[in-house]
Amino acid sequence: MAGPGYADVVLSDPSLKNKFTLYRGKPLVRANNVLCYGDMRDKYIVFIMILTTKKIEHADPQYSQELPDMVLVQIWDTDASKPAHERVVKQFEKNGLFEALDIGIIWMDKLNAE
């Protein structure tokens, strides 16, 4: 479990200040269409893969953008000694990144509290 003030330590350390985005006090890291959320010191983290996107049209084409549509959410065990297929403890799909992350965090917090 993350120690007290963990988010404050990360934010106050100048070498880490621009390396991680924190959401609710835990790192949220994105690489292309994959996001990982959580603290590796906890037992479980959230792994999210954006499967499809949808284009949102705007009156000015300069502001048109793609948003995540179908998202795969997995709750992973952080025990690196286990094979990858055994580390996935829960998996589901959702429409939209916000709903996927929100439910993923609920499951992660529930499992980490056990």
Residue frames relative to the residue before (quaternion, step in Angstrom):
aa qw qx qy qz dx dy dz
M 1.0000 0.0000 0.0000 0.0000 0.00 0.00 0.00
A 0.5342 -0.6284 0.4554 0.3351 3.56 -1.01 0.73
G 0.4817 -0.6791 0.4778 0.2801 3.52 -1.04 0.80
P 0.6454 -0.5120 0.3777 0.4226 3.58 -1.23 0.29
G 0.8260 0.2176 -0.1721 0.4907 3.53 -0.99 0.82
Y 0.2794 0.7942 -0.5035 0.1939 3.60 1.22 0.29
A 0.6609 0.5014 -0.3161 0.4603 3.60 0.88 -0.91
D 0.6451 0.5194 -0.3262 0.4557 3.58 0.99 -0.77
V 0.6276 0.5299 -0.3372 0.4600 3.60 1.03 -0.76
V 0.6650 0.4970 -0.3104 0.4630 3.57 0.87 -0.92
L 0.6973 0.4771 -0.2837 0.4535 3.57 0.86 -0.93
S 0.7030 0.4655 -0.2818 0.4578 3.60 1.03 -0.69
D 0.5992 0.5378 -0.3712 0.4626 3.62 1.21 -0.30
P 0.3904 -0.7634 0.4573 0.2359 3.63 -0.35 1.18
S 0.6502 0.5281 -0.3351 0.4312 3.63 1.04 -0.64
L 0.7311 0.4000 -0.2337 0.5009 3.62 1.16 -0.46
K 0.4421 0.7541 -0.4250 0.2351 3.57 1.23 -0.41
N 0.7927 0.2896 -0.1549 0.5135 3.63 0.89 -0.85
K 0.5545 0.6426 -0.3829 0.3646 3.61 1.21 0.13
F 0.7997 0.1947 -0.0903 0.5607 3.60 1.07 -0.65
T 0.2934 -0.6769 0.6398 0.2152 3.49 -1.23 0.63
L 0.2017 -0.7783 0.5830 0.1166 3.56 -0.84 0.93
Y 0.0371 -0.7561 0.6534 0.0018 3.52 -1.06 0.88
R 0.8259 -0.0521 -0.0305 0.5605 3.56 -0.60 1.17
G 0.7249 -0.4873 0.2337 0.4271 3.56 1.02 0.86
K 0.6946 0.4046 -0.2793 0.5252 3.61 1.25 0.12
P 0.5895 -0.5994 0.4044 0.3600 3.59 -1.12 0.62
L 0.0924 -0.7380 0.6669 0.0460 3.53 -1.16 0.80
V 0.0197 -0.8226 0.5649 -0.0619 3.55 -0.39 1.28
R 0.0919 -0.7985 0.5945 0.0233 3.57 -0.94 0.95
A 0.0175 0.7456 -0.6659 0.0162 3.53 -1.13 0.84
N 0.8127 -0.1269 0.0112 0.5686 3.57 -0.36 1.30
N 0.8081 -0.2441 0.1907 0.5011 3.61 -0.60 -1.10
V 0.6098 0.5260 -0.3526 0.4767 3.58 1.22 0.42
L 0.0655 -0.7777 0.6249 0.0214 3.56 -0.99 0.91
C 0.1049 -0.7528 0.6458 0.0727 3.55 -1.14 0.72
Y 0.0485 -0.7978 0.6009 -0.0121 3.52 -0.90 0.98
G 0.6466 0.5177 -0.4014 0.3908 3.54 -0.92 0.89
D 0.5081 -0.6233 0.5139 0.2987 3.46 -1.41 0.17
M 0.4363 -0.7227 0.4740 0.2503 3.59 -0.68 1.07
R 0.5843 0.5571 -0.3808 0.4509 3.61 1.23 -0.15
D 0.5846 0.5335 -0.3726 0.4846 3.60 1.28 -0.23
K 0.6214 -0.5596 0.3938 0.3816 3.58 -1.25 0.28
Y 0.8110 0.1602 -0.0596 0.5595 3.62 1.04 -0.75
I 0.1045 -0.7573 0.6412 0.0662 3.56 -1.27 0.61
V 0.4358 -0.6613 0.5398 0.2853 3.57 -1.33 0.24
F 0.1039 -0.7603 0.6404 0.0325 3.56 -0.96 0.99
I 0.0387 -0.8125 0.5810 -0.0265 3.59 -0.72 1.08
M 0.0730 -0.7783 0.6229 0.0296 3.56 -0.96 0.93
I 0.3130 -0.7349 0.5738 0.1806 3.58 -0.77 1.07
L 0.2345 -0.8139 0.5220 0.1004 3.57 -0.48 1.23
T 0.7970 0.0047 0.0218 0.6036 3.57 0.99 -0.86
T 0.2074 -0.7502 0.6121 0.1399 3.54 -1.27 0.43
K 0.2032 -0.7468 0.6105 0.1680 3.55 -1.28 0.28
K 0.4207 -0.7079 0.5153 0.2371 3.52 -1.06 0.80
I 0.2104 -0.7509 0.6175 0.1032 3.53 -0.94 1.00
E 0.2718 -0.7805 0.5468 0.1338 3.54 -0.57 1.20
H 0.1235 -0.7644 0.6308 0.0504 3.52 -1.12 0.76
A 0.6323 -0.5371 0.3851 0.4043 3.59 -1.13 0.53
D 0.7247 0.2984 -0.1933 0.5902 3.57 1.08 -0.72
P 0.4293 -0.7417 0.4486 0.2534 3.64 -0.42 1.19
Q 0.5522 0.6169 -0.3893 0.4036 3.58 1.17 -0.46
Y 0.7465 0.4020 -0.2096 0.4871 3.60 1.09 -0.66
S 0.4186 0.6805 -0.4909 0.3475 3.63 1.23 0.18
Q 0.0234 0.8138 -0.5788 0.0462 3.57 -1.00 0.79
E 0.4147 -0.6728 0.5492 0.2716 3.54 -1.34 0.29
L 0.1371 -0.7824 0.6053 0.0510 3.54 -0.99 0.93
P 0.5803 -0.5749 0.4282 0.3864 3.61 -1.09 0.58
D 0.1925 -0.7706 0.5998 0.0968 3.55 -1.02 0.87
M 0.8062 0.0824 -0.0247 0.5854 3.62 0.19 -1.23
V 0.0510 -0.8154 0.5746 -0.0496 3.56 -0.74 1.14
L 0.2508 -0.7378 0.6102 0.1432 3.57 -1.01 0.92
V 0.0992 -0.7913 0.6029 0.0217 3.58 -0.83 1.04
Q 0.0055 -0.7785 0.6275 -0.0140 3.55 -0.95 0.93
I 0.2533 -0.7029 0.6385 0.1848 3.54 -1.16 0.67
W 0.1425 -0.8187 0.5558 0.0232 3.56 -0.62 1.21
D 0.4204 -0.6283 0.5953 0.2725 3.51 -1.23 0.67
T 0.3836 -0.7518 0.4890 0.2204 3.63 -0.85 0.87
D 0.4469 0.6821 -0.4612 0.3498 3.62 1.26 0.08
A 0.2695 -0.8144 0.4984 0.1253 3.58 -0.20 1.31
S 0.5733 0.5950 -0.3916 0.4048 3.62 1.19 -0.23
K 0.6122 0.5356 -0.3501 0.4646 3.61 1.23 -0.31
P 0.5310 -0.5955 0.4789 0.3663 3.61 -1.13 0.55
A 0.6707 -0.5409 0.3287 0.3866 3.59 -1.12 0.67
H 0.6874 0.4913 -0.3086 0.4370 3.63 0.84 -0.86
E 0.6674 0.4770 -0.3056 0.4834 3.62 1.18 -0.41
R 0.5966 0.5934 -0.3569 0.4056 3.60 1.22 -0.31
V 0.6089 0.5377 -0.3576 0.4607 3.62 1.18 -0.43
V 0.1153 -0.8267 0.5498 0.0327 3.59 -0.52 1.18
K 0.7831 0.0369 -0.0244 0.6203 3.60 1.23 -0.38
Q 0.0112 0.7974 -0.6018 0.0431 3.55 -1.04 0.80
F 0.1506 0.7677 -0.6135 0.1077 3.56 -1.06 0.82
E 0.3391 -0.7118 0.5737 0.2218 3.57 -1.31 0.30
K 0.0560 -0.7803 0.6228 0.0114 3.53 -1.17 0.72
N 0.4079 -0.6496 0.5725 0.2895 3.53 -1.33 0.35
G 0.8098 0.2276 -0.1932 0.5051 3.56 -0.70 1.09
L 0.5144 -0.6814 0.4449 0.2706 3.53 -0.97 0.94
F 0.6475 0.5393 -0.3422 0.4157 3.61 0.88 -0.84
E 0.6800 0.4768 -0.2910 0.4749 3.59 0.84 -0.97
A 0.6427 0.5298 -0.3230 0.4493 3.59 0.98 -0.82
L 0.6844 0.4711 -0.2854 0.4778 3.58 0.88 -0.93
D 0.6382 0.5439 -0.3257 0.4368 3.58 0.95 -0.86
I 0.7042 0.4351 -0.2643 0.4949 3.61 0.82 -0.95
G 0.6123 0.5523 -0.3438 0.4494 3.60 1.06 -0.71
I 0.6533 0.5033 -0.3059 0.4757 3.58 0.99 -0.83
I 0.6215 0.5359 -0.3441 0.4562 3.60 1.00 -0.78
W 0.6850 0.4735 -0.2855 0.4745 3.59 0.88 -0.94
M 0.6403 0.5248 -0.3284 0.4546 3.59 0.94 -0.86
D 0.6716 0.4938 -0.2987 0.4646 3.59 0.86 -0.95
K 0.6376 0.5265 -0.3254 0.4586 3.59 0.99 -0.83
L 0.6966 0.4629 -0.2783 0.4723 3.60 0.86 -0.92
N 0.6559 0.5100 -0.3178 0.4568 3.60 0.99 -0.76
A 0.6465 0.5326 -0.3171 0.4448 3.60 1.16 -0.56
E 0.5678 0.6193 -0.3812 0.3858 3.61 1.19 -0.42
